[in-house]
Amino acid sequence: MPRAQRYPKYVLWAKSIPSVPRWIAYWTIGFEMTIQWYGRRILKLFSSLSEASKAVLPANRVAVGQFMQGWSIRNTECLLSGLRDIDSWDDVDWAHNRLFLRFKEWVLQNERTMNEVLRKLVYYIDQDNTLNTVTGGGRPEKVRA
């Protein structure tokens, strides 16, 4: 049986994480780094939205205000509030951190894949099976040794 058929898709990620030791390393530290990286990117985006909303034309201020106070922003902020705010992450240079760079290409490849699927679905996720389609369905806890 060829190697690709013996192992689940999430074990054979990409060249950046080709082995079980790297897979373990990702779930040990890389996952937390990735969550912190995304959380900080989202917070920067919210900050940019807030700054841009100040320059909105008066005719559009109500709509922008409703969006900024809407469920999508509130729910995202609730999710982000669950992140542990660790001072040690504040000084990380994400573009040059040697440890994060080991995982970054795999993370970005997964982001590109999800973006492709989301665009095909026109960002409409209506059921669990659609969410499973977007995320790829790979679940590490189902690995059998």
Secondary structure, 3 states (H helix, E strand, C coil): CCHHHHCCCCCCCCCCCCCHHHHHHHHHHHHHHHHHHHHHHHHHHHHHHHHHHCCCCHHHHHHHHHHHCCHHHHHHHHHHHCCCCCHHHCCCCCCCCHHHHHHHHHHHHHHHHHHHHHHHCCCCCCCHHHHHHHHCCCCHHHCCC
